[in-house]
Amino acid sequence: MIETSIVYRNMKKYNFFKISRAEGSLLYDKEGNKYIDFTSAWNVTNLGWNHPEINEAIIKQTAKNTQGLLWGSDPIQEAYAEKLTSVLPKELDACTKATGGTEAIEESIKVARAATGRRKIIGFKKSYHGQLFASMALGYSSESVERIAPLVPDFIQMDFPTKEAGEDSFNNFKSEIEKILAKQDVAAIISEPGIITGWGSTSIAFPGFLKVLRELTQKYNTLLIIDEVGTGFSRTGKLFGIEHENVVPDMIVFAKGISNGAAAIGTVVGKSAIFEATFPYVNLISTFGWTPLACAVALKTLEIHLREKTWEQAEKKGNYIIEKLKLLLDKSIINLRGLGMEIGLELKDSETARRVIDLAYKKGLHVIIGSENNIQLMPPLTIPQNLLDDGLEILIKTIEKES
Ligand SMILES: Cc1ncc(COP(=O)(O)O)c(C=O)c1O
């Protein structure tokens, strides 16, 4: 869609939103109309839009320094690396500099290949990890990218073993993945931590998924890379998604909620020994990766999550949303899945979903379709109870009317 002089993908399935101001859980268009936000810009503004303390941190850092050096560091970059690694398992002791999720995913793939001397990478079908060639090779079907193929060779895509598919299917998955790993030529597995947030289908893995991935990757010397771009920073009811199964991967990729939307920043947090082993082969250079401004923002964002225990709000409000929507299950909603405040609700078809989000928008709720008939709810985790209730009332009434 070329609605302005900026190029957009055909965004017909979303509400094309000309946002002109935002605050907390409210968005305003240029006519001054107000909308309750149930998207957080897709898992970015987890602490609410334009958080005053984060904006203040930008102003303070601007007075000191805004640009970093490729060959040096600024104290705020050091401070952020220290803080982020301090809240992660102690084995993960070093951070790369990147400007966002895709770049960090690509860094992790380069590091994995160089560190292991192996080429193959396992990803999961219909998972989303970004828009560059290697990140797309992880989850895009080859038919959907025919015109821009080939992507990157030696990527293996597996079916994501969902909770709904049940135990037998999970057992099949275990033997299938072990067969592949046993050949000892897979550099890494890349997965979100048990819930797919990136593609919009909101699939939840069978319990034990992460533990199985960890055990098998360790057994066959494959690296485990967890993409926490969408799940990180309290979204799923834990500060980080890996905490659901207490698994320590070899690398974790962060972006999105890392800065609460106030700066472009991403990172791969991993074991320094792995990074060091790849120095002769991999250049992890990013001119705008980890600008001091972005680090000041990310540091303040993390401090607020820790101080407020924001993940607790995500868990509580997530359960509340599920309880309310459950009443529509088997009537208008055909499927409901969620973890924390990452919730997918399936309506009977994509046309109904489209009508629901259009009508909800007219009534003052900004909500989006994740994929096809799945509406993906990702409100700011700090949304006040009254706005959450108002938003849910609009959503529920609209679903009841339109289905
Ligand atoms: C799970 C996941 N990984 C990676 C990415 C890519 O991140 P970015 O858009 O910052 O490049 C996204 C973006 O939606 C995502 O949801």
The ligand as an SDF file (V2000), in Angstrom:
LIG
                    3D

 16 16  0  0  0  0  0  0  0  0999 V2000
   10.1050  -13.6260   17.1990 C   0  0  0  0  0  0  0  0  0  0  0  0
   10.7120  -12.5760   16.3190 C   0  0  0  0  0  0  0  0  0  0  0  0
   11.9950  -12.6930   15.9390 N   0  0  0  0  0  0  0  0  0  0  0  0
   12.5950  -11.7660   15.1690 C   0  0  0  0  0  0  0  0  0  0  0  0
   11.8990  -10.6660   14.6980 C   0  0  0  0  0  0  0  0  0  0  0  0
   12.5810   -9.6460   13.8430 C   0  0  0  0  0  0  0  0  0  0  0  0
   12.8200   -8.4900   14.5960 O   0  0  0  0  0  0  0  0  0  0  0  0
   12.9890   -7.0550   13.9210 P   0  0  0  0  0  0  0  0  0  0  0  0
   11.6810   -6.7020   13.2940 O   0  0  0  0  0  0  0  0  0  0  0  0
   13.4060   -6.1650   15.0650 O   0  0  0  0  0  0  0  0  0  0  0  0
   14.0760   -7.1790   12.9020 O   0  0  0  0  0  0  0  0  0  0  0  0
   10.5570  -10.5120   15.0720 C   0  0  0  0  0  0  0  0  0  0  0  0
    9.7680   -9.3560   14.5880 C   0  0  0  0  0  0  0  0  0  0  0  0
    8.5650   -9.3570   14.5530 O   0  0  0  0  0  0  0  0  0  0  0  0
    9.9450  -11.4880   15.9060 C   0  0  0  0  0  0  0  0  0  0  0  0
    8.6680  -11.3690   16.2990 O   0  0  0  0  0  0  0  0  0  0  0  0
  1  2  1  0
  2  3  1  0
  2 15  2  0
  3  4  2  0
  4  5  1  0
  5  6  1  0
  5 12  2  0
  6  7  1  0
  7  8  1  0
  8  9  2  0
  8 10  1  0
  8 11  1  0
 12 13  1  0
 12 15  1  0
 13 14  2  0
 15 16  1  0
M  END
$$$$
